[in-house]
Amino acid sequence: MNAEKPHYSYDTLSEAVDDLARRGYTEDFLAMEDKDCLYCNQHSLELSPEDFEIDEIYRFEGMTDPADESIVFAISSQKHNIKGTVINSFGADFGYRSSKLVAHLKQHRG
């Protein structure tokens, strides 16, 4: 029997990131522009989509422009024993590679 995960709700992006950090998602991952992977600068670690699971996703609309959207992915990797967040902002400067990786992230959700 699967235990149901607690549901979290946040009003702001910073509130979500702060609470996720308190819950162990302490690493910051970046979507690499030249590769389809996530990069953790602190550990010089690249994670391919097969190396992690998406545990939680939170979306936030911009305060002045609802078209400015941010998404926080809480991810974990048992293989590398690491948990962290990926933050993506959707706006005029959101690149093709990043959107491709986010699509991959969404499809790879555990």
C-alpha positions as CSV (number, residue, x, y, z in Angstrom):
1,M,0.0,0.0,0.0
2,N,1.5,3.3,-1.1
3,A,1.6,6.1,1.4
4,E,0.2,9.4,0.0
5,K,2.7,12.2,-0.2
6,P,1.9,15.4,1.8
7,H,0.7,18.2,-0.5
8,Y,2.5,21.5,-0.2
9,S,1.2,24.9,-1.4
10,Y,3.3,28.1,-1.7
11,D,2.4,31.7,-2.5
12,T,5.8,32.8,-3.8
13,L,8.8,31.3,-5.6
14,S,11.1,32.2,-2.7
15,E,8.8,30.6,-0.2
16,A,8.8,27.3,-2.2
17,V,12.6,27.3,-2.6
18,D,13.2,28.0,1.1
19,D,10.8,25.3,2.3
20,L,12.3,22.8,-0.2
21,A,15.8,23.6,1.1
22,R,14.5,22.9,4.7
23,R,13.2,19.6,3.4
24,G,16.6,18.6,2.0
25,Y,16.5,19.9,-1.6
26,T,19.7,21.9,-1.0
27,E,21.5,21.8,-4.3
28,D,20.9,24.3,-7.2
29,F,20.8,22.7,-10.6
30,L,21.0,24.6,-13.9
31,A,19.7,23.5,-17.3
32,M,22.8,23.5,-19.5
33,E,22.5,25.5,-22.7
34,D,24.8,23.2,-24.7
35,K,23.7,19.8,-23.4
36,D,20.5,18.0,-22.4
37,C,21.5,17.7,-18.8
38,L,21.3,19.4,-15.4
39,Y,24.4,20.8,-13.8
40,C,25.2,21.1,-10.1
41,N,28.0,23.7,-9.8
42,Q,28.8,22.9,-6.2
43,H,29.6,19.2,-7.0
44,S,30.7,19.7,-10.6
45,L,28.0,17.1,-11.4
46,E,26.0,16.6,-14.6
47,L,22.7,14.6,-14.3
48,S,21.1,13.2,-17.4
49,P,17.3,12.7,-17.3
50,E,17.8,9.0,-16.4
51,D,19.8,10.0,-13.3
52,F,17.0,11.7,-11.4
53,E,13.3,11.7,-10.5
54,I,11.1,14.7,-10.3
55,D,9.5,14.7,-6.8
56,E,7.5,17.9,-6.9
57,I,6.6,20.7,-9.3
58,Y,5.4,24.2,-8.4
59,R,4.3,27.0,-10.8
60,F,4.2,30.7,-10.2
61,E,2.9,33.5,-12.4
62,G,4.6,36.8,-12.6
63,M,3.1,39.6,-10.3
64,T,2.9,42.2,-13.1
65,D,2.6,39.9,-16.2
66,P,0.9,36.5,-15.9
67,A,2.8,35.5,-19.1
68,D,6.0,35.5,-17.0
69,E,5.9,32.1,-15.4
70,S,8.4,30.3,-13.2
71,I,8.5,26.6,-12.4
72,V,10.4,25.0,-9.6
73,F,11.2,21.3,-9.9
74,A,12.3,19.5,-6.8
75,I,14.5,16.6,-8.0
76,S,16.4,13.8,-6.4
77,S,18.9,11.2,-7.6
78,Q,19.4,8.0,-5.7
79,K,22.3,7.2,-8.0
80,H,24.2,10.3,-6.8
81,N,22.6,10.6,-3.4
82,I,21.6,14.3,-4.0
83,K,18.5,16.4,-3.9
84,G,17.9,19.9,-5.2
85,T,15.9,22.3,-7.3
86,V,15.7,23.5,-10.9
87,I,14.1,26.8,-11.5
88,N,12.9,27.7,-14.9
89,S,11.4,31.1,-15.9
90,F,9.3,31.3,-19.0
91,G,9.5,34.7,-20.7
92,A,10.8,36.3,-23.8
93,D,14.4,35.1,-23.1
94,F,13.5,31.5,-22.4
95,G,15.7,29.5,-24.8
96,Y,14.9,26.4,-27.0
97,R,17.4,24.1,-25.2
98,S,15.9,25.0,-21.8
99,S,12.4,24.4,-23.0
100,K,13.5,21.0,-24.5
101,L,15.0,20.0,-21.2
102,V,11.9,21.1,-19.3
103,A,9.8,19.0,-21.6
104,H,12.1,16.1,-20.9
105,L,11.8,16.8,-17.2
106,K,8.1,16.7,-17.3
107,Q,8.0,13.5,-19.2
108,H,10.5,11.8,-16.8
109,R,8.4,12.5,-13.8
110,G,8.5,9.5,-11.5
